[in-house]
Amino acid sequence: MLKAIGFVISILLIIIIFLRMPQENVGLSSFATKSDILGSPSSAERSLNILTAFGILVYLAIALQLNFISN
């Protein structure tokens, strides 16, 4: 069960990292602003930062738990 949850969280983290908009790339940020997929760029960045940090913490907790179970 923990392995499945860890797998899902790792996939979600990969998707979140791909959704992050580079500040320098004007093409992607203008696309996100025009299409309004993630809302305003500043609120989207803040939300993705919080979601990424939370996902990393959950992933680390599951990885540690799986490590303790296997030993």
C-alpha positions as CSV (number, residue, x, y, z in Angstrom):
1,M,0.0,0.0,0.0
2,L,2.8,2.4,0.9
3,K,4.6,1.6,-2.3
4,A,1.6,2.5,-4.4
5,I,1.1,5.8,-2.5
6,G,4.8,6.6,-2.9
7,F,4.6,5.9,-6.7
8,V,1.6,8.2,-7.1
9,I,3.2,11.0,-5.1
10,S,6.4,10.7,-7.2
11,I,4.4,11.0,-10.4
12,L,2.5,14.0,-9.0
13,L,5.9,15.6,-8.0
14,I,7.2,15.1,-11.6
15,I,4.0,16.7,-13.0
16,I,4.3,19.6,-10.6
17,I,7.9,20.2,-11.5
18,F,7.0,20.2,-15.2
19,L,4.2,22.8,-14.5
20,R,6.6,25.2,-12.9
21,M,7.1,28.2,-15.2
22,P,10.6,29.4,-15.7
23,Q,10.9,33.2,-15.1
24,E,13.2,33.8,-18.0
25,N,11.1,32.0,-20.6
26,V,8.7,34.6,-21.9
27,G,6.9,32.1,-24.2
28,L,5.7,29.8,-21.5
29,S,4.7,32.6,-19.1
30,S,2.8,34.5,-21.8
31,F,1.0,31.2,-22.7
32,A,0.1,30.6,-19.1
33,T,-1.1,34.2,-18.7
34,K,-3.2,34.1,-21.8
35,S,-4.8,30.7,-21.2
36,D,-5.2,31.3,-17.5
37,I,-4.6,27.6,-16.7
38,L,-3.1,28.2,-13.3
39,G,-4.5,31.6,-12.5
40,S,-2.1,34.6,-12.1
41,P,1.6,33.7,-12.4
42,S,2.4,34.9,-8.8
43,S,-0.4,32.9,-7.2
44,A,0.3,29.9,-9.3
45,E,4.0,30.0,-8.4
46,R,3.1,30.2,-4.7
47,S,0.6,27.4,-4.9
48,L,3.0,25.2,-6.8
49,N,5.8,26.0,-4.2
50,I,3.5,24.9,-1.3
51,L,2.3,21.8,-3.2
52,T,5.8,20.8,-4.1
53,A,7.1,21.2,-0.5
54,F,4.2,19.2,0.9
55,G,4.7,16.5,-1.7
56,I,8.4,16.2,-1.0
57,L,7.8,15.9,2.7
58,V,5.1,13.2,2.3
59,Y,7.4,11.4,-0.2
60,L,10.3,11.5,2.3
61,A,8.1,10.2,5.1
62,I,6.9,7.3,3.0
63,A,10.4,6.5,1.8
64,L,11.7,6.4,5.4
65,Q,8.7,4.3,6.5
66,L,9.4,1.8,3.7
67,N,13.1,1.7,4.6
68,F,12.3,0.9,8.2
69,I,9.8,-1.8,7.2
70,S,12.4,-3.5,4.9
71,N,15.1,-3.6,7.5
